[in-house]
Amino acid sequence: MNTGVVSIRYAKALYEYAKEQNAQHAVYENMLQLKSALRKVKELPVVLKSPSLSDAEKRALICSAVTPSPVFEQFAALVVKNERADMLLYIAYAYIEQYRKENNLVAVKITTAVPMPESFMHDIAKVMEADGNVHVELKNITDETIIGGFMCEANSVRYDASVRKQLDEIRKKLVKSNKKIV
């Protein structure tokens, strides 16, 4: 069976169960934490697949990566029992996507050269929520290499208004015009 199909099925089932338990937001937070932990520790899925660890140790390892809600603990037990622990990252992505879709939530990432003040981020979120009739989950990333300006990414669309991009465009135009001279 395809990894995507399995992870989507687990994510949907988990979302429905969490909804019945009124814990979908807590599980969403757990999945964000799990995604972050799995991306940082690349060896974790390999360790979770190891036959030398007991199921209890695998559950404890998964739960130690997050601040687990009771529903998440049950989910971890099920995933380990069904030998799907190596698919946790895919399941986490699928659950996050399902939660955002069901709750009309848009994740927006704004990259700036210096950290944005909280008040400014709050104002941006308010404007986006009013314009798009959605809830906005805003994240600020600091990247000094963009020099100035900002990059905004939402729903797989990126708007790049950085100084670095503008300088790259100027450089390309200069190189192109110099090639015509030579």
Secondary structure as GFF3:
##gff-version 3
##sequence-region A 1 182
A	DSSP	alpha_helix	3	20	.	.	.	ID=ss1
A	DSSP	alpha_helix	24	40	.	.	.	ID=ss2
A	DSSP	alpha_helix	44	49	.	.	.	ID=ss3
A	DSSP	alpha_helix	55	64	.	.	.	ID=ss4
A	DSSP	alpha_helix	70	81	.	.	.	ID=ss5
A	DSSP	three_ten_helix	85	87	.	.	.	ID=ss6
A	DSSP	alpha_helix	88	102	.	.	.	ID=ss7
A	DSSP	beta_strand	105	112	.	.	.	ID=ss8
A	DSSP	alpha_helix	118	132	.	.	.	ID=ss9
A	DSSP	beta_strand	135	142	.	.	.	ID=ss10
A	DSSP	three_ten_helix	144	146	.	.	.	ID=ss11
A	DSSP	beta_strand	149	154	.	.	.	ID=ss12
A	DSSP	beta_strand	157	162	.	.	.	ID=ss13
A	DSSP	alpha_helix	163	181	.	.	.	ID=ss14
###
